[in-house]
Amino acid sequence: MNFKLTVSDVIDVPVKGSVKDGSASVNFNFTLQAKRLPLDQYREALKPENAVLMREFLVDNVQGWRGQRLVLDADDQPASYSPEAFACLLTLVGMEEACSAAYLQAMQVGDTAAGRRGN
């Protein structure tokens, strides 16, 4: 018998936080669109012996974004998603960690009030 999950292969990953810009804090709030990996592939990719850096893992699995305003293009407009623009975003200290934590949280099945309501 063949089975399949009824959830999409692409997930929205909300990323929120703040970054210092001089003495001011600048809040950011954007959504990454990323591949949902099966548990075995996720574990395999992150095994220490496979030496996959989290940055490489994210660049390989993130496919788009919405609401991103930290990376600008040549016209000083928020850059459209590309692996190169995403790699630029990840040069901010702490952004790799914020994105990876958000990605893991978005993939997890959790027992939350919102989940129990079907949200």
N, C-alpha and C positions, 0 to 999 in steps of 0.2 A: 504494500500500500504506500502511496506517495502522500506526503503532507506538506503544507506550506503555511507560513505565518500570514496573518491577515493585516499585518502592519507594513507600511511603506519601506522601501529600501533606502529612502532619503529622509533624513530627520532635520528639523529645525533646532539649532543650538543657540539659545539666547546667551549672549556674553555681556556682562555689565561690570562696571568698575569705574575707577578714576585714575588719572595720571597727572602728575605735576607738570605745569607749564609755567616756568619761572616760579613765582611764589603762589600762583593760583592753582587750584585743583580743577581739572577738566573732567567732567563725567562723560563716560561713553556707554552706549547701549546699542548693540547691533545684533544681527542674527546671522549665524553661519548656516549654510546648507551643506550637509555632510552625508556620506554613505553610512548606513547602518550596517555594521559588520556582525556576522554571527559570532557568538561567544568564542568558538574555537579559533577563528581567524584573528579576533581581537587579542586573545591570549598569546597566540603564536607570534603575532607582530611585535608584542611588547616583551617577549622573553629576553632576558639579559644576553643570552648567547647569540641572539639574532642581531644585536647591536643596532637596532633601529632607534634613531634619535626621535624624541617626541616631535620635534620640528618637522622632520621628514615624514613621520606618520601623519601629522596634521595636513601638510601640503599634499600628500598622496590621497587623503580622504575627504578634504573639504572641496566642495564643488562650486560654491557661490556664496554671496552674502547680500544682506539687505540692511539699509540704515547705517552703513559704515561711513564715518566722517573723519577718521584719523589719517587716512592715506589720500593724498590729493594727486590729481593728474597734472599735466603740463599747463592746463587752463585754471589751476587752483580750484577745481571741482572735485567732489568725492570720486575717487577712482572706481571704475567698474571692476568687478572681480576678475582677477587673473592669478595664476599661481605666483607670478612675480610680485603683484600688488599685495597678495596675502603674505608672501615671504617678507616684504617690506614691513607690514604690520607686525610681524613676529619679531622684528628687531627691537621693539620696545621692551625694556626689561620688565619681566613679569607677564607679558602678554601671552607668551607660549603657555605658561602655567594656567592663566585665566581661561584660555581657549581649551586646553586639554581637560581641565576640571569641568568646564561647562559641557564639553563633548561627552565625557564619561557620564555625567549626570543625566544628559539628554537620552543616552542609550539605556540607562538602567530602568528596570521595572521597579517601581517604588510603590509602597503602600502609603499614599498621601491622601489627604482630604480631597484634593482636586481629582486625583485618580479614581477615588471611590465615587465621585460625582460624575465621572466620565469626561472630565475636562482635560 
